[in-house]
Amino acid sequence: MTATTPTGEFRRPSLDIPDATIFVSSAVAAGSLLVYSGIRMIGSGDGQWAAPFARDASRHLLGIGTISMLILGMARLIAPVFALERTENGVPRLLERAPFWLLVGAVILRPGAALFGDQFGFENRMHTASLAGALAWLAIAIFAASVLRAARAEPRTQRSLEAAATAAAARRKSGRARTSSPM
């Protein structure tokens, strides 16, 4: 199966699986870490809940590391606007990869601030947590800009795909007409 770009070039649509699987595999890793820490807490045998900082780290690891990354990664993989975008050449890689790396930074800083906050003091812990929040919100903003860019390009991409399909059908028809004409 081939498609055409707005410039009329034919190319095979790319699934960009590596970009989406980076988000999904990171989410799975974060979820696995949560399960591991829960099992350790249950296995401790003292019947106590985890320390407040550990609970805070787990909440943010789940929210940033699992939920946010799964939403962004799966949206890039299955959302119709991104499916059409994959038929184009020259999709900015920054819009695809920056949210991942910003969320990685946030998922390292925010749970780290909670887990190691006692060693750094309250003020440093809060500064680190606010930096992690800014990184996460910037990732969401870049993803939203990517959605808007893909949605704005959708009509142009659909028109070029329809034109390519019409041209291909006309070539097939003319090829059949030449082969069926008597010589």
Kinemage of the C-alpha trace (Angstrom):
@kinemage 1
@onewidth
@group {chain A} dominant
@subgroup {mainchain}
@vectorlist {calphas} color= white
{ca met a 1} P 0.000 0.000 0.000
{ca thr a 2} L 1.355 3.413 -0.911
{ca ala a 3} L 0.226 6.933 -0.260
{ca thr a 4} L 1.172 10.334 -1.529
{ca thr a 5} L 2.406 13.379 0.259
{ca pro a 6} L 1.052 16.870 -0.401
{ca thr a 7} L 3.941 17.295 -2.845
{ca gly a 8} L 2.748 14.265 -4.816
{ca glu a 9} L 5.511 11.859 -3.767
{ca phe a 10} L 4.486 8.271 -3.185
{ca arg a 11} L 5.648 6.497 -0.072
{ca arg a 12} L 4.578 3.666 2.168
{ca pro a 13} L 2.733 4.893 5.293
{ca ser a 14} L 4.888 4.546 8.378
{ca leu a 15} L 3.474 3.296 11.641
{ca asp a 16} L 6.151 5.092 13.682
{ca ile a 17} L 5.980 2.176 16.050
{ca pro a 18} L 9.287 3.036 17.780
{ca asp a 19} L 7.989 6.467 18.806
{ca ala a 20} L 4.794 5.094 20.319
{ca thr a 21} L 6.444 2.076 21.925
{ca ile a 22} L 8.900 4.326 23.744
{ca phe a 23} L 5.962 5.850 25.620
{ca val a 24} L 4.222 2.512 26.173
{ca ser a 25} L 7.344 0.673 27.339
{ca ser a 26} L 8.188 3.522 29.708
{ca ala a 27} L 4.693 3.326 31.134
{ca val a 28} L 5.038 -0.423 31.614
{ca ala a 29} L 8.376 0.079 33.378
{ca ala a 30} L 6.857 2.691 35.696
{ca gly a 31} L 3.903 0.421 36.442
{ca ser a 32} L 6.243 -2.482 37.134
{ca leu a 33} L 8.191 -0.351 39.595
{ca leu a 34} L 4.944 0.494 41.373
{ca val a 35} L 3.978 -3.175 41.613
{ca tyr a 36} L 7.431 -4.032 42.926
{ca ser a 37} L 7.296 -1.342 45.619
{ca gly a 38} L 3.796 -2.475 46.616
{ca ile a 39} L 4.940 -6.070 46.982
{ca arg a 40} L 7.895 -4.914 49.093
{ca met a 41} L 5.549 -2.912 51.316
{ca ile a 42} L 3.222 -5.889 51.781
{ca gly a 43} L 6.164 -8.213 52.318
{ca ser a 44} L 7.645 -6.027 55.034
{ca gly a 45} L 5.291 -7.724 57.501
{ca asp a 46} L 4.785 -4.766 59.805
{ca gly a 47} L 1.328 -4.003 58.414
{ca gln a 48} L 2.137 -0.324 58.042
{ca trp a 49} L 1.399 1.759 54.986
{ca ala a 50} L 4.352 3.114 53.125
{ca ala a 51} L 5.809 6.361 54.374
{ca pro a 52} L 4.036 9.512 53.134
{ca phe a 53} L 6.943 10.355 50.823
{ca ala a 54} L 6.843 6.875 49.291
{ca arg a 55} L 3.088 7.189 48.716
{ca asp a 56} L 3.635 10.595 47.122
{ca ala a 57} L 6.340 9.161 44.858
{ca ser a 58} L 4.062 6.253 43.891
{ca arg a 59} L 1.176 8.567 42.994
{ca his a 60} L 3.356 10.681 40.758
{ca leu a 61} L 5.063 7.680 39.236
{ca leu a 62} L 1.646 6.294 38.364
{ca gly a 63} L 0.280 9.620 37.095
{ca ile a 64} L 3.283 10.825 35.132
{ca gly a 65} L 5.082 7.597 34.359
{ca thr a 66} L 2.189 5.304 33.557
{ca ile a 67} L -0.993 7.196 32.792
{ca ser a 68} L 0.429 10.238 30.974
{ca met a 69} L 2.901 8.224 28.945
{ca leu a 70} L 0.273 5.652 27.956
{ca ile a 71} L -2.147 8.359 26.855
{ca leu a 72} L 0.443 10.195 24.772
{ca gly a 73} L 2.000 7.051 23.315
{ca met a 74} L -1.253 5.325 22.377
{ca ala a 75} L -2.721 8.541 20.979
{ca arg a 76} L 0.235 8.886 18.620
{ca leu a 77} L -0.298 5.294 17.548
{ca ile a 78} L -4.084 5.088 17.036
{ca ala a 79} L -5.591 8.589 16.766
{ca pro a 80} L -6.913 9.212 13.228
{ca val a 81} L -5.197 12.596 12.878
{ca phe a 82} L -1.834 10.974 13.548
{ca ala a 83} L -2.632 8.073 11.211
{ca leu a 84} L -3.069 10.527 8.350
{ca glu a 85} L 0.015 12.431 9.466
{ca arg a 86} L 2.093 9.270 9.091
{ca thr a 87} L 1.488 9.356 5.324
{ca glu a 88} L 3.371 12.661 5.077
{ca asn a 89} L 7.091 13.187 4.812
{ca gly a 90} L 8.729 15.685 7.074
{ca val a 91} L 6.656 15.384 10.254
{ca pro a 92} L 8.698 17.289 12.848
{ca arg a 93} L 10.485 14.792 15.076
{ca leu a 94} L 10.592 17.351 17.877
{ca leu a 95} L 6.815 17.170 18.200
{ca glu a 96} L 7.034 13.398 18.477
{ca arg a 97} L 9.964 12.992 20.834
{ca ala a 98} L 10.027 16.077 23.070
{ca pro a 99} L 6.976 15.068 25.150
{ca phe a 100} L 8.581 11.719 25.924
{ca trp a 101} L 11.860 13.183 27.122
{ca leu a 102} L 10.105 15.912 29.103
{ca leu a 103} L 7.953 13.289 30.824
{ca val a 104} L 11.037 11.173 31.508
{ca gly a 105} L 12.574 14.186 33.214
{ca ala a 106} L 9.407 14.767 35.205
{ca val a 107} L 9.085 11.111 36.195
{ca ile a 108} L 12.675 11.094 37.472
{ca leu a 109} L 12.502 14.424 39.297
{ca arg a 110} L 9.071 14.242 40.934
{ca pro a 111} L 9.224 10.823 42.593
{ca gly a 112} L 12.922 11.444 43.293
{ca ala a 113} L 12.034 14.672 45.087
{ca ala a 114} L 9.596 12.765 47.257
{ca leu a 115} L 11.849 9.796 47.966
{ca phe a 116} L 15.079 11.709 48.586
{ca gly a 117} L 13.540 14.947 49.851
{ca asp a 118} L 14.658 14.425 53.435
{ca gln a 119} L 18.289 14.549 52.376
{ca phe a 120} L 17.831 17.754 50.348
{ca gly a 121} L 15.543 19.703 52.639
{ca phe a 122} L 12.016 20.995 52.205
{ca glu a 123} L 12.805 23.980 49.979
{ca asn a 124} L 14.953 22.021 47.523
{ca arg a 125} L 12.323 19.262 47.410
{ca met a 126} L 9.632 21.795 46.496
{ca his a 127} L 11.819 23.419 43.812
{ca thr a 128} L 12.540 20.020 42.284
{ca ala a 129} L 8.869 19.074 42.391
{ca ser a 130} L 7.851 22.336 40.725
{ca leu a 131} L 10.461 21.833 37.990
{ca ala a 132} L 9.043 18.345 37.388
{ca gly a 133} L 5.547 19.821 37.152
{ca ala a 134} L 6.706 22.415 34.634
{ca leu a 135} L 8.334 19.684 32.517
{ca ala a 136} L 5.173 17.577 32.579
{ca trp a 137} L 2.946 20.508 31.616
{ca leu a 138} L 5.338 21.483 28.830
{ca ala a 139} L 5.131 17.908 27.507
{ca ile a 140} L 1.325 18.116 27.487
{ca ala a 141} L 1.449 21.512 25.732
{ca ile a 142} L 3.788 20.206 23.016
{ca phe a 143} L 1.554 17.179 22.526
{ca ala a 144} L -1.496 19.461 22.225
{ca ala a 145} L 0.362 21.559 19.629
{ca ser a 146} L 1.152 18.350 17.755
{ca val a 147} L -2.533 17.372 17.765
{ca leu a 148} L -3.530 20.815 16.480
{ca arg a 149} L -0.884 20.721 13.748
{ca ala a 150} L -1.990 17.259 12.627
{ca ala a 151} L -5.674 18.248 12.701
{ca arg a 152} L -5.008 21.379 10.639
{ca ala a 153} L -3.062 19.344 8.060
{ca glu a 154} L -5.758 16.641 7.853
{ca pro a 155} L -7.891 18.185 5.049
{ca arg a 156} L -4.823 18.842 2.882
{ca thr a 157} L -3.541 15.308 3.492
{ca gln a 158} L -6.941 13.771 2.680
{ca arg a 159} L -7.147 15.776 -0.559
{ca ser a 160} L -3.698 14.640 -1.648
{ca leu a 161} L -4.521 11.017 -0.789
{ca glu a 162} L -7.779 11.227 -2.757
{ca ala a 163} L -5.964 12.795 -5.725
{ca ala a 164} L -3.351 10.046 -5.635
{ca ala a 165} L -6.039 7.362 -5.470
{ca thr a 166} L -7.899 8.935 -8.409
{ca ala a 167} L -4.682 9.168 -10.436
{ca ala a 168} L -3.796 5.556 -9.646
{ca ala a 169} L -7.279 4.398 -10.656
{ca ala a 170} L -7.004 6.353 -13.912
{ca arg a 171} L -3.611 4.778 -14.655
{ca arg a 172} L -4.991 1.303 -13.967
{ca lys a 173} L -7.979 2.000 -16.200
{ca ser a 174} L -5.812 3.348 -19.017
{ca gly a 175} L -3.471 0.382 -18.641
{ca arg a 176} L -6.402 -2.025 -19.034
{ca ala a 177} L -7.714 -0.052 -22.001
{ca arg a 178} L -4.351 -0.357 -23.789
{ca thr a 179} L -4.079 -4.079 -23.149
{ca ser a 180} L -7.623 -4.767 -24.348
{ca ser a 181} L -7.344 -2.744 -27.592
{ca pro a 182} L -6.857 -4.861 -30.774
{ca met a 183} L -3.475 -4.664 -32.519
